Amino acid sequence: MRQKWTTINNFKINVKNQTSKTIQLQLQLIGQNTILIFPQNSSAINAGEVKRMHFFVKFDRLLTSKTGKAKVKIDLKNQRKKIGSSSLVLLGP
C-alpha cells in the first residue's frame, strides 16, 4: 500500500511587523493535496520586530510527478484579515 504523503519541503519566511502593536500572525496554505506543518497555529510578532518563521509543506509525490515541481500559495493573516501572500514552488520526485 502506497503512503499518500511522501514528500516534505522546508520553507522559511521573514516577516516584519510595521504596526505599533503586537500581532498574531497565521499561515494558511492554499493548494490541493497539501498539508501545512507549522510549529504553532500562530506566532506573536511585536511592533517593529522582524521574525523568521520556519514551516514545512507535506504533499503527495504525484503532485510533482510530471515536471518535478508544483506551485502553491500561502496567505499571511493577522487576527482579522489577510495581510499578504506568497507563491511557493514545491520540489519533488
Phi and psi restraints in degrees (range 20) as a CNS / XPLOR table:
assign (resid 1 and name C) (resid 2 and name N)
       (resid 2 and name CA) (resid 2 and name C) 1.0 -77.3 20.0 2
assign (resid 2 and name N) (resid 2 and name CA)
       (resid 2 and name C) (resid 3 and name N) 1.0 133.3 20.0 2
assign (resid 2 and name C) (resid 3 and name N)
       (resid 3 and name CA) (resid 3 and name C) 1.0 -75.2 20.0 2
assign (resid 3 and name N) (resid 3 and name CA)
       (resid 3 and name C) (resid 4 and name N) 1.0 130.4 20.0 2
assign (resid 3 and name C) (resid 4 and name N)
       (resid 4 and name CA) (resid 4 and name C) 1.0 -68.5 20.0 2
assign (resid 4 and name N) (resid 4 and name CA)
       (resid 4 and name C) (resid 5 and name N) 1.0 -48.0 20.0 2
assign (resid 4 and name C) (resid 5 and name N)
       (resid 5 and name CA) (resid 5 and name C) 1.0 -95.7 20.0 2
assign (resid 5 and name N) (resid 5 and name CA)
       (resid 5 and name C) (resid 6 and name N) 1.0 100.3 20.0 2
assign (resid 5 and name C) (resid 6 and name N)
       (resid 6 and name CA) (resid 6 and name C) 1.0 -117.0 20.0 2
assign (resid 6 and name N) (resid 6 and name CA)
       (resid 6 and name C) (resid 7 and name N) 1.0 -12.0 20.0 2
assign (resid 6 and name C) (resid 7 and name N)
       (resid 7 and name CA) (resid 7 and name C) 1.0 -126.2 20.0 2
assign (resid 7 and name N) (resid 7 and name CA)
       (resid 7 and name C) (resid 8 and name N) 1.0 138.2 20.0 2
assign (resid 7 and name C) (resid 8 and name N)
       (resid 8 and name CA) (resid 8 and name C) 1.0 -130.5 20.0 2
assign (resid 8 and name N) (resid 8 and name CA)
       (resid 8 and name C) (resid 9 and name N) 1.0 132.1 20.0 2
assign (resid 8 and name C) (resid 9 and name N)
       (resid 9 and name CA) (resid 9 and name C) 1.0 -113.2 20.0 2
assign (resid 9 and name N) (resid 9 and name CA)
       (resid 9 and name C) (resid 10 and name N) 1.0 142.0 20.0 2
assign (resid 9 and name C) (resid 10 and name N)
       (resid 10 and name CA) (resid 10 and name C) 1.0 -100.6 20.0 2
assign (resid 10 and name N) (resid 10 and name CA)
       (resid 10 and name C) (resid 11 and name N) 1.0 134.3 20.0 2
assign (resid 10 and name C) (resid 11 and name N)
       (resid 11 and name CA) (resid 11 and name C) 1.0 -131.4 20.0 2
assign (resid 11 and name N) (resid 11 and name CA)
       (resid 11 and name C) (resid 12 and name N) 1.0 158.5 20.0 2
assign (resid 11 and name C) (resid 12 and name N)
       (resid 12 and name CA) (resid 12 and name C) 1.0 -140.1 20.0 2
assign (resid 12 and name N) (resid 12 and name CA)
       (resid 12 and name C) (resid 13 and name N) 1.0 148.1 20.0 2
assign (resid 12 and name C) (resid 13 and name N)
       (resid 13 and name CA) (resid 13 and name C) 1.0 -137.1 20.0 2
assign (resid 13 and name N) (resid 13 and name CA)
       (resid 13 and name C) (resid 14 and name N) 1.0 135.9 20.0 2
assign (resid 13 and name C) (resid 14 and name N)
       (resid 14 and name CA) (resid 14 and name C) 1.0 -96.9 20.0 2
assign (resid 14 and name N) (resid 14 and name CA)
       (resid 14 and name C) (resid 15 and name N) 1.0 127.8 20.0 2
assign (resid 14 and name C) (resid 15 and name N)
       (resid 15 and name CA) (resid 15 and name C) 1.0 -126.1 20.0 2
assign (resid 15 and name N) (resid 15 and name CA)
       (resid 15 and name C) (resid 16 and name N) 1.0 135.6 20.0 2
assign (resid 15 and name C) (resid 16 and name N)
       (resid 16 and name CA) (resid 16 and name C) 1.0 -119.6 20.0 2
assign (resid 16 and name N) (resid 16 and name CA)
       (resid 16 and name C) (resid 17 and name N) 1.0 129.9 20.0 2
assign (resid 16 and name C) (resid 17 and name N)
       (resid 17 and name CA) (resid 17 and name C) 1.0 -86.8 20.0 2
assign (resid 17 and name N) (resid 17 and name CA)
       (resid 17 and name C) (resid 18 and name N) 1.0 108.2 20.0 2
assign (resid 17 and name C) (resid 18 and name N)
       (resid 18 and name CA) (resid 18 and name C) 1.0 -96.9 20.0 2
assign (resid 18 and name N) (resid 18 and name CA)
       (resid 18 and name C) (resid 19 and name N) 1.0 16.3 20.0 2
assign (resid 18 and name C) (resid 19 and name N)
       (resid 19 and name CA) (resid 19 and name C) 1.0 -99.5 20.0 2
assign (resid 19 and name N) (resid 19 and name CA)
       (resid 19 and name C) (resid 20 and name N) 1.0 178.0 20.0 2
assign (resid 19 and name C) (resid 20 and name N)
       (resid 20 and name CA) (resid 20 and name C) 1.0 -96.8 20.0 2
assign (resid 20 and name N) (resid 20 and name CA)
       (resid 20 and name C) (resid 21 and name N) 1.0 6.6 20.0 2
assign (resid 20 and name C) (resid 21 and name N)
       (resid 21 and name CA) (resid 21 and name C) 1.0 -130.6 20.0 2
assign (resid 21 and name N) (resid 21 and name CA)
       (resid 21 and name C) (resid 22 and name N) 1.0 157.2 20.0 2
assign (resid 21 and name C) (resid 22 and name N)
       (resid 22 and name CA) (resid 22 and name C) 1.0 -68.4 20.0 2
assign (resid 22 and name N) (resid 22 and name CA)
       (resid 22 and name C) (resid 23 and name N) 1.0 138.4 20.0 2
assign (resid 22 and name C) (resid 23 and name N)
       (resid 23 and name CA) (resid 23 and name C) 1.0 -121.4 20.0 2
assign (resid 23 and name N) (resid 23 and name CA)
       (resid 23 and name C) (resid 24 and name N) 1.0 154.8 20.0 2
assign (resid 23 and name C) (resid 24 and name N)
       (resid 24 and name CA) (resid 24 and name C) 1.0 -101.7 20.0 2
assign (resid 24 and name N) (resid 24 and name CA)
       (resid 24 and name C) (resid 25 and name N) 1.0 115.3 20.0 2
assign (resid 24 and name C) (resid 25 and name N)
       (resid 25 and name CA) (resid 25 and name C) 1.0 -101.0 20.0 2
assign (resid 25 and name N) (resid 25 and name CA)
       (resid 25 and name C) (resid 26 and name N) 1.0 134.1 20.0 2
assign (resid 25 and name C) (resid 26 and name N)
       (resid 26 and name CA) (resid 26 and name C) 1.0 -121.0 20.0 2
assign (resid 26 and name N) (resid 26 and name CA)
       (resid 26 and name C) (resid 27 and name N) 1.0 147.8 20.0 2
assign (resid 26 and name C) (resid 27 and name N)
       (resid 27 and name CA) (resid 27 and name C) 1.0 -108.0 20.0 2
assign (resid 27 and name N) (resid 27 and name CA)
       (resid 27 and name C) (resid 28 and name N) 1.0 139.0 20.0 2
assign (resid 27 and name C) (resid 28 and name N)
       (resid 28 and name CA) (resid 28 and name C) 1.0 -133.1 20.0 2
assign (resid 28 and name N) (resid 28 and name CA)
       (resid 28 and name C) (resid 29 and name N) 1.0 122.8 20.0 2
assign (resid 28 and name C) (resid 29 and name N)
       (resid 29 and name CA) (resid 29 and name C) 1.0 -89.1 20.0 2
assign (resid 29 and name N) (resid 29 and name CA)
       (resid 29 and name C) (resid 30 and name N) 1.0 129.2 20.0 2
assign (resid 29 and name C) (resid 30 and name N)
       (resid 30 and name CA) (resid 30 and name C) 1.0 -110.7 20.0 2
assign (resid 30 and name N) (resid 30 and name CA)
       (resid 30 and name C) (resid 31 and name N) 1.0 109.3 20.0 2
assign (resid 30 and name C) (resid 31 and name N)
       (resid 31 and name CA) (resid 31 and name C) 1.0 171.8 20.0 2
assign (resid 31 and name N) (resid 31 and name CA)
       (resid 31 and name C) (resid 32 and name N) 1.0 149.9 20.0 2
assign (resid 31 and name C) (resid 32 and name N)
       (resid 32 and name CA) (resid 32 and name C) 1.0 -82.8 20.0 2
assign (resid 32 and name N) (resid 32 and name CA)
       (resid 32 and name C) (resid 33 and name N) 1.0 147.4 20.0 2
assign (resid 32 and name C) (resid 33 and name N)
       (resid 33 and name CA) (resid 33 and name C) 1.0 56.6 20.0 2
assign (resid 33 and name N) (resid 33 and name CA)
       (resid 33 and name C) (resid 34 and name N) 1.0 39.1 20.0 2
assign (resid 33 and name C) (resid 34 and name N)
       (resid 34 and name CA) (resid 34 and name C) 1.0 -132.9 20.0 2
assign (resid 34 and name N) (resid 34 and name CA)
       (resid 34 and name C) (resid 35 and name N) 1.0 152.2 20.0 2
assign (resid 34 and name C) (resid 35 and name N)
       (resid 35 and name CA) (resid 35 and name C) 1.0 -130.7 20.0 2
assign (resid 35 and name N) (resid 35 and name CA)
       (resid 35 and name C) (resid 36 and name N) 1.0 131.0 20.0 2
assign (resid 35 and name C) (resid 36 and name N)
       (resid 36 and name CA) (resid 36 and name C) 1.0 -87.7 20.0 2
assign (resid 36 and name N) (resid 36 and name CA)
       (resid 36 and name C) (resid 37 and name N) 1.0 128.0 20.0 2
assign (resid 36 and name C) (resid 37 and name N)
       (resid 37 and name CA) (resid 37 and name C) 1.0 -114.7 20.0 2
assign (resid 37 and name N) (resid 37 and name CA)
       (resid 37 and name C) (resid 38 and name N) 1.0 111.1 20.0 2
assign (resid 37 and name C) (resid 38 and name N)
       (resid 38 and name CA) (resid 38 and name C) 1.0 -132.3 20.0 2
assign (resid 38 and name N) (resid 38 and name CA)
       (resid 38 and name C) (resid 39 and name N) 1.0 131.1 20.0 2
assign (resid 38 and name C) (resid 39 and name N)
       (resid 39 and name CA) (resid 39 and name C) 1.0 -52.8 20.0 2
assign (resid 39 and name N) (resid 39 and name CA)
       (resid 39 and name C) (resid 40 and name N) 1.0 -36.5 20.0 2
assign (resid 39 and name C) (resid 40 and name N)
       (resid 40 and name CA) (resid 40 and name C) 1.0 -126.7 20.0 2
assign (resid 40 and name N) (resid 40 and name CA)
       (resid 40 and name C) (resid 41 and name N) 1.0 162.5 20.0 2
assign (resid 40 and name C) (resid 41 and name N)
       (resid 41 and name CA) (resid 41 and name C) 1.0 -68.6 20.0 2
assign (resid 41 and name N) (resid 41 and name CA)
       (resid 41 and name C) (resid 42 and name N) 1.0 -29.5 20.0 2
assign (resid 41 and name C) (resid 42 and name N)
       (resid 42 and name CA) (resid 42 and name C) 1.0 -151.1 20.0 2
assign (resid 42 and name N) (resid 42 and name CA)
       (resid 42 and name C) (resid 43 and name N) 1.0 167.0 20.0 2
assign (resid 42 and name C) (resid 43 and name N)
       (resid 43 and name CA) (resid 43 and name C) 1.0 -133.3 20.0 2
assign (resid 43 and name N) (resid 43 and name CA)
       (resid 43 and name C) (resid 44 and name N) 1.0 130.8 20.0 2
assign (resid 43 and name C) (resid 44 and name N)
       (resid 44 and name CA) (resid 44 and name C) 1.0 -81.1 20.0 2
assign (resid 44 and name N) (resid 44 and name CA)
       (resid 44 and name C) (resid 45 and name N) 1.0 132.9 20.0 2
assign (resid 44 and name C) (resid 45 and name N)
       (resid 45 and name CA) (resid 45 and name C) 1.0 -127.1 20.0 2
assign (resid 45 and name N) (resid 45 and name CA)
       (resid 45 and name C) (resid 46 and name N) 1.0 118.7 20.0 2
assign (resid 45 and name C) (resid 46 and name N)
       (resid 46 and name CA) (resid 46 and name C) 1.0 -70.7 20.0 2
assign (resid 46 and name N) (resid 46 and name CA)
       (resid 46 and name C) (resid 47 and name N) 1.0 160.9 20.0 2
assign (resid 46 and name C) (resid 47 and name N)
       (resid 47 and name CA) (resid 47 and name C) 1.0 -55.2 20.0 2
assign (resid 47 and name N) (resid 47 and name CA)
       (resid 47 and name C) (resid 48 and name N) 1.0 128.8 20.0 2
assign (resid 47 and name C) (resid 48 and name N)
       (resid 48 and name CA) (resid 48 and name C) 1.0 76.6 20.0 2
assign (resid 48 and name N) (resid 48 and name CA)
       (resid 48 and name C) (resid 49 and name N) 1.0 -3.5 20.0 2
assign (resid 48 and name C) (resid 49 and name N)
       (resid 49 and name CA) (resid 49 and name C) 1.0 -79.9 20.0 2
assign (resid 49 and name N) (resid 49 and name CA)
       (resid 49 and name C) (resid 50 and name N) 1.0 144.2 20.0 2
assign (resid 49 and name C) (resid 50 and name N)
       (resid 50 and name CA) (resid 50 and name C) 1.0 -108.2 20.0 2
assign (resid 50 and name N) (resid 50 and name CA)
       (resid 50 and name C) (resid 51 and name N) 1.0 130.0 20.0 2
assign (resid 50 and name C) (resid 51 and name N)
       (resid 51 and name CA) (resid 51 and name C) 1.0 -131.6 20.0 2
assign (resid 51 and name N) (resid 51 and name CA)
       (resid 51 and name C) (resid 52 and name N) 1.0 136.5 20.0 2
assign (resid 51 and name C) (resid 52 and name N)
       (resid 52 and name CA) (resid 52 and name C) 1.0 -96.7 20.0 2
assign (resid 52 and name N) (resid 52 and name CA)
       (resid 52 and name C) (resid 53 and name N) 1.0 123.7 20.0 2
assign (resid 52 and name C) (resid 53 and name N)
       (resid 53 and name CA) (resid 53 and name C) 1.0 -111.6 20.0 2
assign (resid 53 and name N) (resid 53 and name CA)
       (resid 53 and name C) (resid 54 and name N) 1.0 129.8 20.0 2
assign (resid 53 and name C) (resid 54 and name N)
       (resid 54 and name CA) (resid 54 and name C) 1.0 -104.5 20.0 2
assign (resid 54 and name N) (resid 54 and name CA)
       (resid 54 and name C) (resid 55 and name N) 1.0 139.6 20.0 2
assign (resid 54 and name C) (resid 55 and name N)
       (resid 55 and name CA) (resid 55 and name C) 1.0 -154.1 20.0 2
assign (resid 55 and name N) (resid 55 and name CA)
       (resid 55 and name C) (resid 56 and name N) 1.0 166.1 20.0 2
assign (resid 55 and name C) (resid 56 and name N)
       (resid 56 and name CA) (resid 56 and name C) 1.0 -124.7 20.0 2
assign (resid 56 and name N) (resid 56 and name CA)
       (resid 56 and name C) (resid 57 and name N) 1.0 152.2 20.0 2
assign (resid 56 and name C) (resid 57 and name N)
       (resid 57 and name CA) (resid 57 and name C) 1.0 -121.9 20.0 2
assign (resid 57 and name N) (resid 57 and name CA)
       (resid 57 and name C) (resid 58 and name N) 1.0 123.2 20.0 2
assign (resid 57 and name C) (resid 58 and name N)
       (resid 58 and name CA) (resid 58 and name C) 1.0 -105.8 20.0 2
assign (resid 58 and name N) (resid 58 and name CA)
       (resid 58 and name C) (resid 59 and name N) 1.0 134.1 20.0 2
assign (resid 58 and name C) (resid 59 and name N)
       (resid 59 and name CA) (resid 59 and name C) 1.0 -151.7 20.0 2
assign (resid 59 and name N) (resid 59 and name CA)
       (resid 59 and name C) (resid 60 and name N) 1.0 161.6 20.0 2
assign (resid 59 and name C) (resid 60 and name N)
       (resid 60 and name CA) (resid 60 and name C) 1.0 -70.3 20.0 2
assign (resid 60 and name N) (resid 60 and name CA)
       (resid 60 and name C) (resid 61 and name N) 1.0 133.7 20.0 2
assign (resid 60 and name C) (resid 61 and name N)
       (resid 61 and name CA) (resid 61 and name C) 1.0 -61.4 20.0 2
assign (resid 61 and name N) (resid 61 and name CA)
       (resid 61 and name C) (resid 62 and name N) 1.0 -22.4 20.0 2
assign (resid 61 and name C) (resid 62 and name N)
       (resid 62 and name CA) (resid 62 and name C) 1.0 -66.6 20.0 2
assign (resid 62 and name N) (resid 62 and name CA)
       (resid 62 and name C) (resid 63 and name N) 1.0 -20.7 20.0 2
assign (resid 62 and name C) (resid 63 and name N)
       (resid 63 and name CA) (resid 63 and name C) 1.0 -61.8 20.0 2
assign (resid 63 and name N) (resid 63 and name CA)
       (resid 63 and name C) (resid 64 and name N) 1.0 -31.1 20.0 2
assign (resid 63 and name C) (resid 64 and name N)
       (resid 64 and name CA) (resid 64 and name C) 1.0 -113.2 20.0 2
assign (resid 64 and name N) (resid 64 and name CA)
       (resid 64 and name C) (resid 65 and name N) 1.0 14.0 20.0 2
assign (resid 64 and name C) (resid 65 and name N)
       (resid 65 and name CA) (resid 65 and name C) 1.0 -68.4 20.0 2
assign (resid 65 and name N) (resid 65 and name CA)
       (resid 65 and name C) (resid 66 and name N) 1.0 -27.4 20.0 2
assign (resid 65 and name C) (resid 66 and name N)
       (resid 66 and name CA) (resid 66 and name C) 1.0 -80.8 20.0 2
assign (resid 66 and name N) (resid 66 and name CA)
       (resid 66 and name C) (resid 67 and name N) 1.0 -46.9 20.0 2
assign (resid 66 and name C) (resid 67 and name N)
       (resid 67 and name CA) (resid 67 and name C) 1.0 -117.4 20.0 2
assign (resid 67 and name N) (resid 67 and name CA)
       (resid 67 and name C) (resid 68 and name N) 1.0 -7.0 20.0 2
assign (resid 67 and name C) (resid 68 and name N)
       (resid 68 and name CA) (resid 68 and name C) 1.0 85.5 20.0 2
assign (resid 68 and name N) (resid 68 and name CA)
       (resid 68 and name C) (resid 69 and name N) 1.0 -0.3 20.0 2
assign (resid 68 and name C) (resid 69 and name N)
       (resid 69 and name CA) (resid 69 and name C) 1.0 -152.9 20.0 2
assign (resid 69 and name N) (resid 69 and name CA)
       (resid 69 and name C) (resid 70 and name N) 1.0 161.7 20.0 2
assign (resid 69 and name C) (resid 70 and name N)
       (resid 70 and name CA) (resid 70 and name C) 1.0 -152.5 20.0 2
assign (resid 70 and name N) (resid 70 and name CA)
       (resid 70 and name C) (resid 71 and name N) 1.0 149.9 20.0 2
assign (resid 70 and name C) (resid 71 and name N)
       (resid 71 and name CA) (resid 71 and name C) 1.0 -101.8 20.0 2
assign (resid 71 and name N) (resid 71 and name CA)
       (resid 71 and name C) (resid 72 and name N) 1.0 140.5 20.0 2
assign (resid 71 and name C) (resid 72 and name N)
       (resid 72 and name CA) (resid 72 and name C) 1.0 -136.7 20.0 2
assign (resid 72 and name N) (resid 72 and name CA)
       (resid 72 and name C) (resid 73 and name N) 1.0 168.9 20.0 2
assign (resid 72 and name C) (resid 73 and name N)
       (resid 73 and name CA) (resid 73 and name C) 1.0 -120.4 20.0 2
assign (resid 73 and name N) (resid 73 and name CA)
       (resid 73 and name C) (resid 74 and name N) 1.0 143.1 20.0 2
assign (resid 73 and name C) (resid 74 and name N)
       (resid 74 and name CA) (resid 74 and name C) 1.0 -122.2 20.0 2
assign (resid 74 and name N) (resid 74 and name CA)
       (resid 74 and name C) (resid 75 and name N) 1.0 132.3 20.0 2
assign (resid 74 and name C) (resid 75 and name N)
       (resid 75 and name CA) (resid 75 and name C) 1.0 -103.6 20.0 2
assign (resid 75 and name N) (resid 75 and name CA)
       (resid 75 and name C) (resid 76 and name N) 1.0 142.1 20.0 2
assign (resid 75 and name C) (resid 76 and name N)
       (resid 76 and name CA) (resid 76 and name C) 1.0 -105.1 20.0 2
assign (resid 76 and name N) (resid 76 and name CA)
       (resid 76 and name C) (resid 77 and name N) 1.0 129.1 20.0 2
assign (resid 76 and name C) (resid 77 and name N)
       (resid 77 and name CA) (resid 77 and name C) 1.0 -131.2 20.0 2
assign (resid 77 and name N) (resid 77 and name CA)
       (resid 77 and name C) (resid 78 and name N) 1.0 144.6 20.0 2
assign (resid 77 and name C) (resid 78 and name N)
       (resid 78 and name CA) (resid 78 and name C) 1.0 -99.9 20.0 2
assign (resid 78 and name N) (resid 78 and name CA)
       (resid 78 and name C) (resid 79 and name N) 1.0 -163.9 20.0 2
assign (resid 78 and name C) (resid 79 and name N)
       (resid 79 and name CA) (resid 79 and name C) 1.0 -59.2 20.0 2
assign (resid 79 and name N) (resid 79 and name CA)
       (resid 79 and name C) (resid 80 and name N) 1.0 -29.2 20.0 2
assign (resid 79 and name C) (resid 80 and name N)
       (resid 80 and name CA) (resid 80 and name C) 1.0 -113.8 20.0 2
assign (resid 80 and name N) (resid 80 and name CA)
       (resid 80 and name C) (resid 81 and name N) 1.0 -31.3 20.0 2
assign (resid 80 and name C) (resid 81 and name N)
       (resid 81 and name CA) (resid 81 and name C) 1.0 -154.4 20.0 2
assign (resid 81 and name N) (resid 81 and name CA)
       (resid 81 and name C) (resid 82 and name N) 1.0 167.2 20.0 2
assign (resid 81 and name C) (resid 82 and name N)
       (resid 82 and name CA) (resid 82 and name C) 1.0 -71.4 20.0 2
assign (resid 82 and name N) (resid 82 and name CA)
       (resid 82 and name C) (resid 83 and name N) 1.0 131.4 20.0 2
assign (resid 82 and name C) (resid 83 and name N)
       (resid 83 and name CA) (resid 83 and name C) 1.0 -117.7 20.0 2
assign (resid 83 and name N) (resid 83 and name CA)
       (resid 83 and name C) (resid 84 and name N) 1.0 -3.7 20.0 2
assign (resid 83 and name C) (resid 84 and name N)
       (resid 84 and name CA) (resid 84 and name C) 1.0 177.5 20.0 2
assign (resid 84 and name N) (resid 84 and name CA)
       (resid 84 and name C) (resid 85 and name N) 1.0 169.8 20.0 2
assign (resid 84 and name C) (resid 85 and name N)
       (resid 85 and name CA) (resid 85 and name C) 1.0 -155.0 20.0 2
assign (resid 85 and name N) (resid 85 and name CA)
       (resid 85 and name C) (resid 86 and name N) 1.0 163.1 20.0 2
assign (resid 85 and name C) (resid 86 and name N)
       (resid 86 and name CA) (resid 86 and name C) 1.0 -152.3 20.0 2
assign (resid 86 and name N) (resid 86 and name CA)
       (resid 86 and name C) (resid 87 and name N) 1.0 149.0 20.0 2
assign (resid 86 and name C) (resid 87 and name N)
       (resid 87 and name CA) (resid 87 and name C) 1.0 -93.2 20.0 2
assign (resid 87 and name N) (resid 87 and name CA)
       (resid 87 and name C) (resid 88 and name N) 1.0 141.1 20.0 2
assign (resid 87 and name C) (resid 88 and name N)
       (resid 88 and name CA) (resid 88 and name C) 1.0 -120.6 20.0 2
assign (resid 88 and name N) (resid 88 and name CA)
       (resid 88 and name C) (resid 89 and name N) 1.0 146.2 20.0 2
assign (resid 88 and name C) (resid 89 and name N)
       (resid 89 and name CA) (resid 89 and name C) 1.0 -108.6 20.0 2
assign (resid 89 and name N) (resid 89 and name CA)
       (resid 89 and name C) (resid 90 and name N) 1.0 119.2 20.0 2
assign (resid 89 and name C) (resid 90 and name N)
       (resid 90 and name CA) (resid 90 and name C) 1.0 -87.4 20.0 2
assign (resid 90 and name N) (resid 90 and name CA)
       (resid 90 and name C) (resid 91 and name N) 1.0 135.4 20.0 2
assign (resid 90 and name C) (resid 91 and name N)
       (resid 91 and name CA) (resid 91 and name C) 1.0 -113.3 20.0 2
assign (resid 91 and name N) (resid 91 and name CA)
       (resid 91 and name C) (resid 92 and name N) 1.0 136.1 20.0 2
assign (resid 91 and name C) (resid 92 and name N)
       (resid 92 and name CA) (resid 92 and name C) 1.0 -156.8 20.0 2
assign (resid 92 and name N) (resid 92 and name CA)
       (resid 92 and name C) (resid 93 and name N) 1.0 -174.8 20.0 2
